[in-house]
Amino acid sequence: MDTERREENEYRFFADVKNLSDKSDTLYKAASPLAKLVQVHETFEENGMMGMREAENLEIKSGETLRLKPRSFHVNRSEKGIERKSNW
């Protein structure tokens, strides 16, 4: 897992999510009891501008890998407005 700090109290996490089962699986959310807000985000381009939005229901087919990486899908954690409790 790789981490990128974007702003104070805001981080992005990158990793490979492998589906080793014989059925499709779905990544529908990320969560942590130690963070105010954790979301799976996608990066998009619209009218020549880049942006991010929450991604929902990412299907990972049997035997495939979902790569969470910069400028694509990633996990975003924000602690804005709360006291930091841990490194995650």
ZIBEL-V593240 format. One record per residue. RES is the residue in one small letter. D_LAST is the distance of its C-alpha to the last C-alpha in Angstrom with 1 decimal. Layout:
BEGIN
res;d_last
RES;D_LAST
RES;D_LAST
END
This chain:
BEGIN
res;d_last
m;11.8
d;11.9
t;9.9
e;11.9
r;11.6
r;14.4
e;14.9
e;13.7
n;10.6
e;10.7
y;9.1
r;10.5
f;9.8
f;13.0
a;14.3
d;17.6
v;18.0
k;21.3
n;23.7
l;25.7
s;27.7
d;31.2
k;30.2
s;28.3
d;24.9
t;22.9
l;19.3
y;19.6
k;16.1
a;12.4
a;10.7
s;8.1
p;9.7
l;7.0
a;7.5
k;11.1
l;11.6
v;10.4
q;13.4
v;15.0
h;17.1
e;20.2
t;21.9
f;25.6
e;28.7
e;31.2
n;34.3
g;33.2
m;29.9
m;26.4
g;23.9
m;20.9
r;21.1
e;19.4
a;20.5
e;21.8
n;23.1
l;22.6
e;25.1
i;24.6
k;28.1
s;29.0
g;28.4
e;26.6
t;23.2
l;21.2
r;19.7
l;16.7
k;17.6
p;18.3
r;21.1
s;20.8
f;18.6
h;14.8
v;11.6
n;11.1
r;8.4
s;10.2
e;10.1
k;13.7
g;15.9
i;13.7
e;12.7
r;9.3
k;8.3
s;5.4
n;3.8
w;0.0
END
